[in-house]
Amino acid sequence: MGAQSFPAWRGTLQTTLRLWLIAVGGLPPACVSVSSRTVSDVKDQQFDTSLLDFLVCPLSKKPLRYEVKTNELINEELCIAYPIIDGIPNMIPQDARLIQKDTDPSQG
């Protein structure tokens, strides 16, 4: 497959992947000269809650809830929490942690 067969958006995809790799620690900052954004800009990013309109649990396909205190996306049905690292949700099920359901003692 020749270089001419790649679509025009290839450069944008490469830029996005490089920024993501820097954010998760997989690519040294010296490898990237893509924009005026710095590595500290990426590290300081907060989770964009508007993504909750689109993101669902990869296991149950149900909506998730953002927990500010722990900076995680919560699936209350399956009792799992997906970490958010540098503003990027880690939706890999193996990286999620199990959480306990909040039980109301008066219901007991």
VOGU-909315 format. One line per field, with one value per residue: x, y, z of N, C-alpha, C in turn; residue in one letter; residue number from 1. Coordinates in nm, 4 decimals, m for minus. Example, Ala and Ser with C-alpha at 12.3 -4.5 7.8 and 13.67 -1.06 7.14 Angstrom:
// VOGU-909315
nx = [1.3190  1.2850]
ny = [m0.5690  m0.2250]
nz = [0.7800  0.7080]
cax = [1.2300  1.3670]
cay = [m0.4500  m0.1060]
caz = [0.7800  0.7140]
cx = [1.3200  1.2900]
cy = [m0.3300  0.0030]
cz = [0.7800  0.7870]
res = [A  S]
n = [1  2]
END
This chain:
// VOGU-909315
nx = [0.0851  0.0805  0.2080  0.0440  m0.2100  m0.3176  m0.5666  m0.6473  m0.6747  m0.4833  m0.2582  m0.3779  m0.4766  m0.2364  m0.1264  m0.3160  m0.2881  m0.0204  m0.0332  m0.1998  m0.0411  0.1689  0.0284  m0.0368  0.2080  0.3571  0.5169  0.8007  0.8206  0.9938  0.9589  0.7515  0.6268  0.3891  0.2026  0.1234  0.0577  0.1595  0.3202  0.2474  0.0026  m0.1562  m0.1385  m0.2670  m0.5275  m0.8736  m1.1409  m1.3761  m1.6980  m1.9006  m1.8566  m1.9884  m2.2313  m2.1846  m2.0188  m2.0239  m2.0400  m1.8078  m1.8661  m2.1380  m2.2744  m2.4164  m2.5023  m2.2578  m2.1502  m1.9952  m1.7594  m1.6481  m1.4852  m1.3172  m1.2284  m1.3269  m1.5090  m1.8176  m1.9862  m2.2746  m2.4406  m2.2819  m2.0951  m1.8334  m1.5432  m1.3999  m1.0821  m0.9777  m0.7268  m0.5183  m0.7234  m0.8207  m1.0400  m0.9892  m1.0990  m1.0630  m1.1634  m1.0114  m0.8544  m1.0245  m1.1657  m1.3166  m1.6016  m1.7862  m2.1360  m2.3308  m2.4874  m2.7886  m2.8343  m3.0836  m3.2483  m3.2032]
ny = [m0.1184  0.2041  0.5357  0.7271  0.6209  0.6672  0.8377  1.1931  1.2766  1.1563  1.2853  1.4345  1.2273  1.1064  1.3139  1.3286  1.0714  1.0858  1.2885  1.1610  0.9395  1.0717  1.1730  0.9415  0.8541  0.7077  0.8033  0.9922  1.3460  1.4798  1.3638  1.4805  1.7436  1.8955  2.1004  2.4158  2.3385  2.2195  1.9525  1.9798  2.1070  1.8995  1.7216  1.8670  1.8623  1.8370  1.6024  1.5981  1.6459  1.6460  1.4340  1.2249  1.2037  1.0417  0.8269  0.4881  0.2009  m0.0445  m0.3090  m0.3513  m0.1752  0.0364  0.3678  0.5786  0.7153  1.0100  1.0346  1.2757  1.2892  1.0628  1.0699  0.9031  0.6945  0.5564  0.2490  0.1658  m0.0540  m0.2832  m0.2461  m0.1322  0.0710  0.2925  0.4257  0.7696  0.9168  1.1817  1.3308  1.1551  0.8949  0.5650  0.2980  0.0269  m0.2858  m0.4625  m0.2894  m0.1596  m0.1073  m0.2975  m0.1949  m0.1339  m0.1570  0.1153  0.0660  0.1115  0.1335  0.1502  0.0132  m0.2490]
nz = [0.0000  m0.1021  m0.0186  m0.1295  m0.1136  0.1327  0.3235  0.3334  0.5967  0.7455  0.8636  1.0707  1.2289  1.3058  1.4620  1.6703  1.7824  1.8669  2.0640  2.2443  2.3158  2.4448  2.6639  2.8057  2.8707  2.6893  2.4849  2.4361  2.4995  2.3226  2.0791  1.9534  1.7647  1.7162  1.7616  1.9217  2.1708  2.4890  2.6723  2.9380  2.9106  2.8152  3.0308  3.2304  3.1574  3.2166  3.2634  3.0065  3.0516  2.8651  2.7043  2.8168  2.6960  2.4829  2.5509  2.6547  2.8688  2.7811  2.8253  2.9151  2.7580  2.8611  2.9881  3.1528  3.4688  3.5851  3.8370  4.0371  4.2684  4.2632  4.0074  3.7969  3.5657  3.6198  3.6205  3.7401  3.7401  3.6880  3.8797  3.8418  3.7891  3.5672  3.5134  3.4737  3.3046  3.2891  3.1703  2.9835  2.9313  3.0389  2.8956  2.9006  2.9910  3.1556  3.2987  3.4640  3.7908  4.0527  4.2336  4.5351  4.5775  4.6958  4.9907  5.1560  5.4945  5.6146  5.4471  5.4882]
cax = [0.0000  0.1646  0.1774  m0.0637  m0.3401  m0.3680  m0.6559  m0.5916  m0.6805  m0.3763  m0.1773  m0.4560  m0.4793  m0.1039  m0.1150  m0.4000  m0.2249  0.1004  m0.0733  m0.2526  0.0718  0.2389  m0.0548  m0.0319  0.3467  0.4135  0.5995  0.8711  0.7796  1.0827  0.9148  0.6338  0.6298  0.2654  0.1274  0.1735  0.0239  0.2726  0.2867  0.1764  m0.1368  m0.2237  m0.1452  m0.3587  m0.6636  m0.9767  m1.2332  m1.4832  m1.8212  m1.9891  m1.8337  m2.0835  m2.3416  m2.1456  m1.9493  m2.0981  m1.9562  m1.7811  m1.9194  m2.2844  m2.3274  m2.5022  m2.4382  m2.1685  m2.1602  m1.8639  m1.7384  m1.5456  m1.3937  m1.2191  m1.1945  m1.3545  m1.6402  m1.8769  m2.0986  m2.3359  m2.5021  m2.1789  m2.0095  m1.6961  m1.5017  m1.2946  m1.0019  m0.9530  m0.5870  m0.4867  m0.8407  m0.8577  m1.0965  m0.9326  m1.2181  m1.0224  m1.2248  m0.9113  m0.7976  m1.1284  m1.1625  m1.4467  m1.6441  m1.9010  m2.2574  m2.3692  m2.6055  m2.8552  m2.8593  m3.2262  m3.3159  m3.1563]
cay = [0.0000  0.3214  0.6531  0.8037  0.5610  0.7103  0.9536  1.3239  1.2978  1.0785  1.3729  1.4657  1.1055  1.0912  1.4149  1.2857  0.9550  1.1290  1.3581  1.0602  0.8628  1.1553  1.1829  0.8163  0.8249  0.6123  0.8662  1.1065  1.4739  1.5227  1.3022  1.5474  1.8867  1.8985  2.2242  2.5011  2.2778  2.1562  1.8313  2.0188  2.1331  1.7697  1.6648  1.9443  1.8529  1.7747  1.5223  1.6743  1.5742  1.6342  1.3009  1.1296  1.1872  0.9449  0.7108  0.3855  0.0929  m0.1391  m0.4413  m0.3554  m0.0755  0.1280  0.4966  0.5862  0.8338  1.0633  1.0579  1.3784  1.2611  0.9608  1.0924  0.7764  0.6724  0.4485  0.1686  0.1261  m0.1857  m0.3864  m0.2070  m0.1139  0.2100  0.3107  0.5433  0.8767  0.9527  1.3028  1.3713  1.0526  0.7764  0.4343  0.2135  m0.1130  m0.3545  m0.5208  m0.1825  m0.1081  m0.1666  m0.3309  m0.1084  m0.1867  m0.0761  0.1839  0.0038  0.1958  0.0498  0.1517  m0.0783  m0.3759]
caz = [0.0000  m0.1175  0.0628  m0.1921  m0.0870  0.2620  0.3145  0.3707  0.7414  0.8090  0.9489  1.1915  1.3094  1.3653  1.5661  1.7821  1.8461  1.9371  2.1873  2.3364  2.3669  2.5424  2.7841  2.8818  2.9028  2.5961  2.3824  2.4941  2.4418  2.2148  1.9535  1.9005  1.7387  1.6405  1.7765  2.0288  2.2992  2.5551  2.7466  3.0597  2.8730  2.8075  3.1654  3.3126  3.1049  3.2971  3.1848  2.9421  3.0844  2.7490  2.6467  2.8753  2.6019  2.3805  2.6057  2.7259  2.9186  2.6731  2.8592  2.9213  2.6628  2.9372  3.0185  3.2671  3.5543  3.6216  3.9792  4.0482  4.3802  4.2257  3.8677  3.7298  3.5058  3.6982  3.5744  3.8657  3.7237  3.6998  3.9927  3.7999  3.7697  3.4677  3.5498  3.3777  3.3209  3.2125  3.0944  2.8863  2.9954  3.0059  2.8872  2.8894  3.1056  3.2453  3.3800  3.5535  3.9253  4.1102  4.3430  4.6085  4.5694  4.8182  5.0486  5.2545  5.6119  5.6506  5.3573  5.5212]
cx = [0.0886  0.1197  0.0619  m0.2014  m0.3973  m0.4594  m0.5882  m0.5886  m0.5710  m0.2928  m0.2484  m0.4602  m0.3446  m0.0834  m0.1934  m0.3367  m0.0993  0.0666  m0.1246  m0.1386  0.1537  0.1605  m0.0473  0.1110  0.4145  0.5037  0.6700  0.8308  0.8670  1.0397  0.8029  0.6605  0.5058  0.1876  0.1898  0.1365  0.1459  0.2255  0.2109  0.0311  m0.2161  m0.2411  m0.2481  m0.5040  m0.7552  m1.0684  m1.3464  m1.6136  m1.9197  m1.9698  m1.9300  m2.2058  m2.3138  m2.0859  m2.0457  m1.9983  m1.9325  m1.8355  m2.0714  m2.3517  m2.4254  m2.4280  m2.3535  m2.1917  m2.0191  m1.8593  m1.6189  m1.4415  m1.2832  m1.1692  m1.2076  m1.4914  m1.6964  m1.9899  m2.1605  m2.3962  m2.4012  m2.0818  m1.8621  m1.6701  m1.3849  m1.2157  m0.9949  m0.8124  m0.5567  m0.6011  m0.8901  m0.9144  m1.0274  m1.0476  m1.1828  m1.0758  m1.1240  m0.8483  m0.8995  m1.1141  m1.3047  m1.4773  m1.7622  m2.0195  m2.2806  m2.4958  m2.6592  m2.8919  m3.0088  m3.3061  m3.2996  m3.2243]
cy = [0.1233  0.4379  0.7331  0.7472  0.6006  0.8310  1.0808  1.3443  1.2225  1.1638  1.4080  1.3457  1.0845  1.1904  1.3735  1.1687  0.9945  1.2008  1.2596  0.9799  0.9428  1.1568  1.0566  0.7719  0.7299  0.6720  0.9858  1.2367  1.5188  1.4684  1.3804  1.6954  1.9181  2.0279  2.3069  2.4462  2.2108  2.0322  1.8682  2.0544  2.0039  1.7121  1.7358  1.9338  1.7836  1.6960  1.6103  1.5979  1.5659  1.4997  1.1961  1.1080  1.0769  0.8166  0.6159  0.2811  m0.0061  m0.2790  m0.4470  m0.2651  0.0212  0.2583  0.4888  0.7157  0.8777  1.0910  1.1519  1.3421  1.1638  0.9763  0.9628  0.7798  0.5451  0.3810  0.1107  m0.0140  m0.2985  m0.3605  m0.2038  0.0336  0.2129  0.4358  0.6451  0.9272  1.0706  1.3441  1.2693  0.9309  0.6497  0.3345  0.0662  m0.1875  m0.4136  m0.4163  m0.1214  m0.1738  m0.1948  m0.2360  m0.1750  m0.0959  m0.0085  0.1182  0.0939  0.1072  0.0468  0.0563  m0.2228  m0.4815]
cz = [0.0000  m0.0327  0.0038  m0.1589  0.0491  0.2456  0.3663  0.5214  0.8160  0.9038  1.0782  1.2841  1.3778  1.4791  1.6899  1.8561  1.9223  2.0670  2.2905  2.3965  2.4673  2.6730  2.8682  2.9087  2.8065  2.4903  2.4449  2.4261  2.3265  2.0796  1.8868  1.8819  1.6566  1.6525  1.8877  2.1661  2.3584  2.6274  2.8733  3.0306  2.8699  2.9460  3.2525  3.2660  3.2044  3.2054  3.1327  2.9618  2.9688  2.6789  2.7024  2.7869  2.5008  2.4362  2.6747  2.7745  2.8043  2.7008  2.8513  2.8184  2.7292  2.9635  3.1454  3.3435  3.5903  3.7707  3.9958  4.1539  4.3410  4.0825  3.7875  3.6641  3.5681  3.6214  3.7005  3.8586  3.7452  3.8149  3.9522  3.7734  3.6723  3.5042  3.4368  3.4059  3.2290  3.1213  2.9939  2.9586  2.9459  3.0114  2.8662  3.0112  3.2036  3.3369  3.4766  3.6906  3.9711  4.2241  4.4123  4.5887  4.7025  4.8699  5.1573  5.3740  5.6491  5.5623  5.4019  5.5823]
res = [M  G  A  Q  S  F  P  A  W  R  G  T  L  Q  T  T  L  R  L  W  L  I  A  V  G  G  L  P  P  A  C  V  S  V  S  S  R  T  V  S  D  V  K  D  Q  Q  F  D  T  S  L  L  D  F  L  V  C  P  L  S  K  K  P  L  R  Y  E  V  K  T  N  E  L  I  N  E  E  L  C  I  A  Y  P  I  I  D  G  I  P  N  M  I  P  Q  D  A  R  L  I  Q  K  D  T  D  P  S  Q  G]
n = [1  2  3  4  5  6  7  8  9  10  11  12  13  14  15  16  17  18  19  20  21  22  23  24  25  26  27  28  29  30  31  32  33  34  35  36  37  38  39  40  41  42  43  44  45  46  47  48  49  50  51  52  53  54  55  56  57  58  59  60  61  62  63  64  65  66  67  68  69  70  71  72  73  74  75  76  77  78  79  80  81  82  83  84  85  86  87  88  89  90  91  92  93  94  95  96  97  98  99  100  101  102  103  104  105  106  107  108]
END
